[in-house]
Amino acid sequence: MTAHPPTLRHREPAAAKAGAGRGSGWRSLIPSALIGSSLMRNGYALIANSGLSAVLGLAFWFLAARYCSQEAIGLGGAITATIVNLSNAAQLNFGNLLVRFVPTAGGRAGRLILFAYATSFIASVVVAAVFLLVVGAFMPKLDVLTESAGVILWFVATVAVWSVFALQDSALSGLRQSIWVPVSKTIYQLVKIAMLIPLALAGLGWEAIALSWTAPVLVFVVAVNLLIFKRLVPIAQAGTGHAQLIDRRAMARFFGWDYIGSVSMMVAWTATPLVVLNLVGAAESASFFVAWTIFTSLYYVGSSMGLSLLAEGASDAGRLRSLAADAAVMSVLPLLGLVVLMLVFAHPVMSVFGAAYATEGASILRVFTLASVVSAVLSIYLSIARTKGWMRSVAAAEFATLVIALGAGALLVRSEGPIGMAHAWLLAMLVVTFGVGALALVTSRRHSMHDWGLAVAASLKTLSAQFMPFGRKQGIAVPDDAELRPLLAMTGSSAASGWHALKSEHGPEGTEIVYLGDLVLDDAARHEPVRSQGTYAVLRSSRDPVAAAYLERLIDNLDLLRADTRLKALWPMLPTRLAVTRVDGAVDCIETIAPGTDGRVLLRSASERQAGLEAAANAAATLHGQTSAMRTIDEVWFQQWVERPAAKLAHLGGSTMSATTRRRAIDSFVAQQRRYWLGRKVRLGWCHGDLLPQSLNFAATDAAGDGDGVRLTCLLEWGNARSNAPSGFDGCVLAIAMRMMVGAEPLGAVVADLLWTSQWRDDERQWLGIGPDGTDDWSGNGAAVRAMVGLVWLHQVSGRARSPAQAGVGRLWIASNVDRVLRIVSTDGGAI
């Protein structure tokens, strides 16, 4: 019997472990996208706040009806509504301004919040004082507010404090801590309810309602702002890393146009029920008011998610497209579910309020439910526009909504009755939403409906993976010590005998990776795709010929690099092979690595990112600079680097393009690359080939200083290294990967943007231009950028095409990363 070397090729995918990161117990019931996403967490917190406030508000008025007279309820309700409305006017729309600019204010966030508070407080005092001067002439029923100096002082102070009470929610949203909004507001509502009954039993009339409504506010203002300024603002400042300078002109422009839009919407919301009441009378408008109240709650689903998007988009503008897609999906899907329910159950819902309400109110509710879906999409657009500073568009959209809703409503109510106003609001939402969509298509070719459709499809796929087993990627079983011992024994290392399997993840081209070290991690941490500081070695395994071929190339390339004395400076960064086993075409390889922080962790930190990228660029420049020589690009090189990889794309299944269109686009791409490269004299030398964040290990420098020094300790994944790469190839790979990681965008979206703009940002050029003598900097040449980006894209997608099943190459991936770029190439968007 032939004795075979030990191997791990018998391991099966750990399907049950795929969701390990979601936790256990009640956490396993919540999608990880919701737990881990600040956008979703804060958006749903604001939605929950609206729902809880509505329910507890109804409970308050139900108890008020039991314990207070009708006169007290009427007068108390009018006074509290007046306080809220005056405060809304005096807040001067600082709410949206805080949500937009606090995330980028950095160390000035606290001062910006205080400025908004102070300005609104002063405006509230002025507005309340003016109101009291004229209240007797216009609203004689509210003369009680001027009966004594004490009541006057109470009213003015309450309006002012209420403005701060409202703005603190926007400050929390701007700090991306909206989770505190439903907490504070729910406790306030409960305190308000608890105060009502004893005050009413004490014999107070309208005062019981007004005091229970307003007395707790000061306590909550103090408590919440202690939380904001003592804890949340310092946390936000520490996590910002760097802050953008506050552009006062941009802030003023935002404030002015947004105020016009917000006032338009405020008028629309306030006037709608009054127009219906005036045209059809109190009795016939009753069912409309109930449906309108429900629609208002549904509207807050989209607007709440829009506020969360505004804060997240301002904080990380590079991720705006993917964030907007997530926000649209997570707000529209619940509303679509409600549409289905309301189409069936609108009549029973309205009949709760009485049989008379259900007769016409059911149809009104159905129309308003449809309008809420469209309004959610419009809210997402308005948040995008506010983030990008398209403030004229915001004002125009909201003013158009006012004009169409009230104008068409006044006409339709006369002919159709109350349901005409519901039709008018649905019409207004549709016209404005499709209008801004058409405008975006006309004015911005790069951000087409096709691109946004792909972003939404990707978000839907991510969401489905949280609930549907077939949408989840199978994990890799972490081998136990008994499985590892035979392989570790082959290394001949005494240190290896004490190693344990720490974590596992999928590697390039279908390989499987297990990290080895001394620490034993808990079950959830084992399956996080990030190396820890205690990782000393990597076990790589292949389960198919493509993966085995990758490992063989990796082994050969490392042997060549270690044999090249010109690269002695890089040898400490190269993995050291301890053992290799080959059985029936399967390959297992163990190699030591220098410990450090995974690039996927360090390069996400804004404070360390630039230093880390410069360290990686220096290593790539050393690799290429020490091994390169001036060469003229010939047909052999062009066939190897362009024509062969491009031919693989022609046979990639699942395309959204026709075969003829794709062939024509590929031919155009090859022709553009040929025009640039063929006959050009360039320096050709070794490249890493996969200089991605996951291929890098970093450590802090030993030198004392500001603490942000970073050095590269290890370069992993050499399976796609090549000896004849053009200068700058590795830097371009890393730059594209960083845009993908920071912006949460797919490869195709990043490449498409670069083909259109053909330029790098200044912070990117600082390290992309690093070279041995500084004479080979290609990053400032538009034609060179397009050629290099196209070359990197071609090798990334053709590499994935080698092993489509393991690489997750499905129809959506092809549409997002292959067809998306070919469409641009076919229209000469990426012409060199």
N, C-alpha and C positions, 0 to 999 in steps of 0.2 A: 504493500500500500504506500502511495506517495504522500509524504507529509507536506501539507500546504502551510504557508505562513499564515498567521492570524489576520483576520480582516473583519471590518464592521459592515460589510455589504449586505448582511442579512437583516439589518434594521428596517423597520417599517415606519412610514410617516406617522407622526403623533397627531392624528386628527383631533383627538380629545383635548390635546394641549393647545390647540390653535387659539382658543379663547382664554388662555391662562392669564393674559394681561388684564382681563376684565374683572378679576377679583372673584370673591366667593360670596355666598349669602345674598343679601338684597342687592349688592352691587352687580351681581351677575345678571340681574334682570334689566339693568340700565345699559343701553348701548354705549360702548366705549367712546364713540364719536361724541356723545353728549357729555360724558364725564371729562374727557380730555380736551374738549374744544371750548375755549373761552367764549367764542362767538355763540355757540349753542347754549352753554351754561348761562350766560348773561341774558341772551335773548329770551329763553324760556323762564328765567327768573322774572323778567319784566312782564311777560305774558301771565305768569302765575300771580304777580302782584295785581294786575288788572282784574283777573278773575276773583281773587280773594277779596279785593276791595269792593267789587260789585256785590258779592254774596254777603259780606259783613255789613255793607251799606244798606242792603235790603233788610237785614236783621235789625239794624238800628232804627229804621223808620217803622218797622213792624212793632217794635217795643214802644216807640214814641206814640204810635196810634193807640196803644193799650193804656199808657200812663199819662198822656198829655191831651189837652183839649185840641179841637180842630183849629181854633184860633191861634193857639200857641204853636202848633205844627206849621201853619201857614206863615206866620210871622217869623218864627225861628228859621224855617227853611229859606225864606226870602233873604234873611240877613246872612245866613251862611253862604248862600249862592252869590250874594253881592260881594262878600269877602273874597271868595274864590275868583270871581270874574274881575274884580279890581286888581287883585294880585296878579292874575294872568296878564293883564294889560301892563302892569308896572314891571313885570319881569323882563320886558323889552326883548324877548326871545333869547335871553342869555342861556336858556337851557340847551338849545342846539349848539350854540357857540362853545359851551363847556365840553359837550360830548365830542365836538370836532377838534378842539385845540388842546385840551388837557392831555391827551395821550402823547402829544409831541412837545409839550412844554418843558418836560424834564424838571430841572430844579426850580423852574418858575411856575410849576403847576399850582402850588399853594397860593402864590400871589395872584394868579389869574382867578382862582376860585374866590378869594377874598374880594377882588375887584368886582366880580359879578355880584357877590352878596351885597357889598356896600352900595353899588350903583342901584341895584334893584330895591334895596331897603330905602334909600333916599327917595327914589321915584315912587315907591309905595306910600310913603308919608305924604308926599305932595298930592298924589292921586286921591288918597283917602280924604285929605283935608278939603280938596276941591269938591269932592262928592258930597261931603257933609254941608258945604255951603249952599249947594243947589238942591239937596234932596227934598227939602220942604216944598219946592215949587213943582217938582216932577213926580215925586213919590211920597205923597203925604202920609201914607201908611207907615213909612219908615222914620217918621218924626221921632220915634222913641230913641233913635241913635243920637239925638241932640238934646235930650232932656236934661242931662247933667254933664258936668266936666269929667266925671269918672267914666261915664259911658263913652264920651267922645275919645278920651285917652285910650280906653280899652279898644275901641274900634280901630283907631289909627294904628296903635301898636300891633294889633292882631293882623291887620293887612300886611304890615311890614314884615312881621315875623313869619307869616304864612308864605311870603315870597321866598325867604331863605329856606323854609321847610320844603317848598317845591323844588328849588334849585339844587338842594343837596342830593336829590335823586339823580339829577343830571351830572353832578360832580362824581357820584359813585359810578355812574355809567362811563364817564370819561376816564376814570381810574380803572375801568374794566373790572369793577367789583359790584356789579348790579345784584349779586346774590343777597346783599344786605338790604336792598330796597324792599322786597316782600317781607323780610324779617322785621324791619322797623315799622313798616306800614301796617302789617298785621297786628303787631303788638299795640300800635296806636289805635287801630280800630277796636280792639278788644277793650282797651282802657276807656275809650269813648263810650262804648256800650255800657261798661261797668259804672261809669259816672252818671249816665242818664237817669237810671231808675231812682237812686237816692235823691238827686236834685229835683226830680219830678215829684217824689213823695214829700219833699220838703216844702212844697207849695209854690215852687217857681213856675212861671209860665214859659214864655219864649226864651227866658234866660236859661232854663234847664237845657234846652236844645243848643243854644249858642255857646254856653259855657262848656258843656260836655264835648262839643265839637272843637272848641278852640283852646281851652285851658291846658290840655296835655301837650300842645304843640311846642311850647318853649322848652319843656323838658326833653322832648325828642330832638329838637334842634341842637341843644347843648350836647346830648349824648352822642348823636350821630356825627357831629362835627369834631368831637373829641376823637372818635374813631378815625375820621378822615385825616385830621392833621397830625395826630399822634402816631398812627399806625400805617394807614393806607398811602398817604402821600410819601412818607419816607421809603416805603417798599417800592412804590412806583419809580421814585428817583433812583433808587439803587439798581433797579432792573432795567432802566432805560439805556444805560451805558453811554449814550450820547444823545443830546437833545437838539432839535432843530431850533434855529433862531426864530423867534416869534415875529412874523412879518405883519406889522401893524396895518399896512395898506391892505393886505390880503384879509386880515381879520375884519377891518372896516367894511371891505367889499362883501365879505360873507355876511356880516351883521346886517347891512342895509338891504341887500336883495332877499336874504332869508326872512327878514322881518316883514317885507311886503308879502312874501308867500305865506308865512304863518298867519298874518292878519287876514289874508284872503280865506284860508281854511277855517279860521276862527269864525269869520262872518258866515261862511257856508254852513258850518255846523249849527251855529246859533239861529240863523234865519230859516233853515229848512222846516222845522216843526211850526214856526210862526207863520210861514207862508201857507202851509197846509191848514192850520187852524183858521187863518183869515179867509181862506177860499171855500172851505167846506163846513166850517163850524166845529164846535167842541165834540158833539156826539159822534159825527162821522169820522173825526180824526183820531178817536181814542185808539182804535186798532193800529193805526199808523204809528202812534207814539210808542206803543209796546214793541212793534217790529223795529222801529228806529232805535230804541234803546238796545235791543239785541244786536242790531247791526253795528252800533257803536262799540260794543264789546268785541265783536268779530274783527272790526277794523283795527283794534289795538293788537291783534295777533301779528299782522304785517308790520305795523308801525313800531312795535316793540322790537321785533327782529331787525327792523331797519335801524333803530337806534344802536343796537348792539353791533351791527355791521359798520355803522359810522365810526364808532369808537375803535373797533378792531382794524378797520381800513385805514384810519388816520394813524394808528400805531404802527401798522405794517403795510404800507401802500403797495409793496411788491406782491402781496398775496391777495390783492383786492378782487381779482377775477375769480379765484377759487373760493374766497370767502363769500362773495356775492352769490355764487352758484349754490353753496351750502345753505346760505340764508334763504334763498328762494325756495329750495327744495323743502327745507324744514319748516317753512311757514305756509307754503302753498299746499303741501300734501295734507296736513291736518284740516285745512279749510276745504279741500276737495272732498275729504271724508264727510265733513259737515254738510256739504252740498248734497251729497247722496242721501244722508239722513234726513235733511230738511225736505227734499223732494218727496220723501215718503211720509215723514212724521210732522210736517209743518202744521197740519190741522190739529193733531192732538196737542202739540206744544202750545199753540195759541188758545186752544179750548180751556187750558188751565186757568186762564184769566176770565173765562166766561164764554158761553156759546156765541154771543154776539161778536166777540173778538175774532173767533175762528172763521167766520163767514168770508170776510174780505182780508183779514189779517194774514191768513195762511199764504195767500198768493203774494202779498207784499213781502212777507218774510222770505219766501223762496227767491224773489228777485234780489232782495238785499244780500242774501247769502251768496248768490252768484257775483254780486258787486264786490263782496269782501275778498273774493279770490283775486279779482283784477286789481283791487286796491293794494293787496299784498305785493303784487309784482311792481306796481307803481312806487310803493314805499321803498322797495329795494333799489329801484332806479334813482329815486331822490337821494338815497343815502350814498350811492355811487357818485352822483353829481356833486353832493356836498363835499365828499372826500376829495374829489378832483378839482373843486373850485369852480364848477360850472353853475354859478349862482344865478345868472340870468335865466338859465334853463329851469332852475328850481322855481324861481318866482313866476315864470311864464306858465309852467305846468300847474302850479297851485292856483294861480289867478284864472287860468282857463277852466279848471275844475269848478271854481266858484261861478263863473259866468254861465257855463253850460248847464251845471246842475240846477241853479236857481232860475236861469232863463228858460230852459226847456221844461223845468218843473212847473213854473207858473203857467205855461201853456198846456202841458199835459194834464195837470190836476183839473183844469176846467173841463177837459174833454173826457178824461178817464176816471176822475175821482182820485182819492189818495194814492192808489197804486201808480198813478202817473208820476209822482215824485220819485218813487222807487225806480221806475223806468228811466227817469232823467238822471239819477245818480249812476245807474249802470251804464247809460250812454256816455256820461261825462268821463267815467273811469276808462271805458273802452277807447274813446276818442283820444284822450290824453296819453294813455299808455301806448297805443299803436302809433300815435304821433311822435312821441319821443323815440320810439323804436325805429321808425322810418328815418327820423333825423339822424340818429346814431349811425345807421347804415350808410346814409348819403355822405356824412362828414368824416367817417373813420373806416377806411378799408381794412386796417389791421385788426380791428375788433369787430369782426363781422358776426352776423347771427349764427353762422356756422361755428365759429370759435366758441361763442357763448353756449350754443347747443351742446358742444362737446364737453364743456365744463360742467354743465348741468347733468349730462349723462354720467360723467365720472363721479359726481356727487351722489347720484342715485345708486350707482354701483357700490360705492363705499357704504352707503346706508343699508343697502340690501344685504351686504356681507355681515352686518351686525345681527340680522334676524334669520337669515336663510343659510343653512349649513353648506349648500353648494356654492355660496358666494365667498366662503372663507378659504384662505390658502392654508393647505395642510402644513403643520409644523413638523419639526424634526425631533425625534426622540433623543433625549440626552442619555448617552450610555451610562450604565452603572459601573462601579469600580471593577466588578468581575469581568465585564466585557473589555475594559481598558487595559487590565493588567498584562495580557499577552503582548499587546502592541507596545506598551510602555517598556516592557522588558527588552524589546528589540532595540531600544535606543541606546542601551549601555550606559545610561546616565543614572547616577544614584539619586539625583534630585528628582528625576521623573517618577521614581517609584512612589513618591508621596503626592503626586498630582491627582486632582479630581476633575471630572467634567463640570464646567461652570455653566456655560450657555451654549445654545445652538442656533444656527440660522442658515438660510439658503445662501450659497455662494454664487460666483459667476458661472454661467453656462451649465447650470444643472448640478454643480458641485454642492456638497454639504459640508458645513463647517461646524466644528465643536471646539470651543475655547477651553484650554486646560490651565489649571493653576492650583493654588493652595486653599483658596477660600471656598467654602460650601455655602451657596446662596439658597434662599428660599425658592419655592416652586414658581412663584410669579416672576421673580427676577431672572430665573434661569432662561426664560424665553423672550426676554427683551433683546432686540437685535443690536446690542451695544456691548463692546468689550469693557471690562472693568480694569481698575488699576492693578488688580492681582492676577492678570492673565500673563502667563509666561510662554505659552506654546499654543499652536494651532494644529488641530487634526483635520485634514481635508480628505473627503471620500468622494468617489465617483460611483454612480449607479447606472451609467449608460455610456456609449462610446464617445459622445460629444464631451461629456464631463471628463472622461478619462483622457481624451486628447488635450483638453485644457490643462490638466494636471501635468501631463508629460511636457507640454510647452513651458509651463511654469518651472519645472525642475531643470530643463535644459537652459532656459534663460538665466536662471540664478547661477548655474554653473559657469556660463559664459561671462556674466558680470563679475563674479568672484575671481575669475582667471585674468581679468583685465586690470593690470596694475595702474592704469590711468585713473581708475575709480576707487582708489584706496580710501579717499575721503568719505565715500558712500558705503563702504563695507560694513561699518557698525550699524547702519540702518537696514541692512538686508537681513531677511530671515536666514537662520542656519538650519539646514536639514538634519534631522536626527535619524529618521528611518523612513523607508519606503517599502510597501508590499504590493505585489502585482499577482492577482489570482483571477484567472478566467476573464481577462479583460478589465477587471475592476482594479482601481488604484487607491491606496490609502497612503497618505504622506503626513508625517509629523515634523513640524519645524518650530524652532524657538523664535520668539520675537522680543524686542525690547519693550518693556512695560511702558505704559503711558495712557493718556486720555484719548479715547476714541475721537477721531475727527468729526464724527456726527454729533458729538457733544460739544467739543471746544469751539468748532466753527459756527455753532448756533449762538454763541455768546458775542454780542456786539462789541464788547470791550476787548476781546481777545482775537476776534476774527481776522482783522487786518494783519496782525503779527503772525498768526498761524499761516495765513495765505502767503505771506512773504517768505516764511521759512520753507513752505512746500515749493514755491516758485524757485527759490535758491537751489534746492536739491535737484529739481528738474533741469535748471540751467546748467548745473554742474554735470549731470548725467549726459546731457546733449552736447554741451560745450567741450567736454573732454574727449568725446568720441566722434565729433563731427568733422566733416571736410566739405569743401565747396564742390558741388556737383551740378551738372546740367540735367534737368528732368527729361527723361527719354520715354519711349513707348513702353519699355519693360516696366519701369516704375509706375507709369500711368495705368497700365493694365492691372498691376498688382494692387494699387491703392484706390483706383476709381472704378475701372470697368468691371472687374470681377465682383466686388461688393455690390455694385449697382445692378448687376445681372440677377443677383439673389432677390432683389426687391420686385422684379418683374414676375417672379413665380410665387410671391407671398400671397396666400389665400386670404379671403375675408375682407377684401378692399371695398370701400364705398365708391370707388371710381371704376369706370368701365376699363376693360383690359386695354383698349385702344388709347383711351385718355391717359392711363397710367404709363403705358409704353412711351407715348409722346412726351410726357412730363419727365420721365427718366432720361430719355434721349436729350432733352433740353438741358437737364442738369449736367449730364456727362459733357455735353458740348461747352457749357459755361466753364466747367472745371478744366477742360482741355485748353480753352483759350487762355486761361490764367497760368496753368502750371507748365504745359508742354514747352520745352525750350528755355525755361527760366532757370537761371543759376541761383541755387539756394544751398544752404548748409544742411546736409543730411547726417543724422547720427542717431544714437539710441534714444528711445522714448519709453516711458513706463506703459503708456497705452490706456490705462484705466486709473488715472490720477483723480480718484473720487474721494470724498470725505471718509468713506468707510475703509479706504486703503491706507489711511494715515494714523499714526500715533504721535501725540505731542506730550511734552513735559515743560514745566516752568524752567526758565533759565536760572542758573545758580547765582548770577550777579545780583547784588542788591540794587534796588532802585524803586521804580514806581509800581512794580509788581505785575506789569502786563507783558513781561518778556516771555517769549515762547520759542521753544526749539523743537525740531522734528526728530523723533527718536526711532521711528520705524516706517518703512515703506512695504506694504503688503501687495498681494495680487499681481504677480508679474507674468501671468499667463498670456497676456496680449502685448507684451513688450516687443518692440521691433528695432532693428538696427539701422534703418534708413528713413527715419521720420524727419519731416521738415521742422525747422526751428519754430517753436511756439505751439506745437501740437498739444503737448501736455498741459500747458497753461490754458489753452482754449478748452480742453476737456474739463479742467477744474473750474474755470469761470462759468461754463454752462451748468455744471453740476451744482455750483453754489447758487445760481439763479433758480434752479429747480428746487433746491432745498429751502432756501429762504422764502421764495415766492410760492411754494407748494404748487408749482406748475409742472405739467408734463414736458418731456423733452421737445415735442413738436411745437408747443406754445413758445418756449424760450427761443428755439431756433427761428421760428417764424418772425418773432419780434426783431431778432438780430439781423435777419436778412432784409427786413424793411428799413431799419435805422442804420445798420452797418457801422455802429460805433459802440464803444464801451464807455461806462461811466468813469469819472475821474479816479474814484477809489479803486476801480478794477485795473485801470492803466498803471497805477502805481506799482503793482506787482506783476502785471502781465509784461511790462517792459524790462523786467529783470533779465539780464543776460551776461555773458562773460565779458563783453567789451562795450555793450550798449549800442552797437551798430546794427543789430539785427532785430530792432523793435518794429514789429509788424502791426501793433495794436492800434496805431493811429491812422492806418491806411484803409480806406473804406473797401477797396477791391480786395485787399489782403484779408480783411475781416470776413467778408462774405465767402471767400474761397476757403479759408481755414474753418469757419463755422460749418460750411457745407461738408467739408472733408470729415470733421469730427462727427457730425450727424450721420453721415453715411456709415461710418464704422460702428457707431453705437447701435443703429437699427439693424445693420447686417449681422452684427454679433448676436443680437437677440434672436434674429431669424434662424441662426444655426441650431438653436434648441427652443423652438416656439412653445412647446408644452411646458417645459420647466420655467421659461422666462415669462409666462403669462401673456403671450402674444395672441390676443383675441381680436375680435372685430373692432371693439372700442379702442384698444391700444393702437391698432393699425390706423384707424381713422384719426386718432389724436396725434400720433407721432410720425406717421409716414405720409398719409394722404394730405394732411394739413400742410406739410412743407411742400409736397409736390404741387399742390394747387398754387402756392405762391410762385414756385419756380416756373410753372406753366404760363403765368401771367407776367413773367419777367420781373416779379417783385424781388427776386434774389439775383438779378443779373449782375455779373461781375464786370 
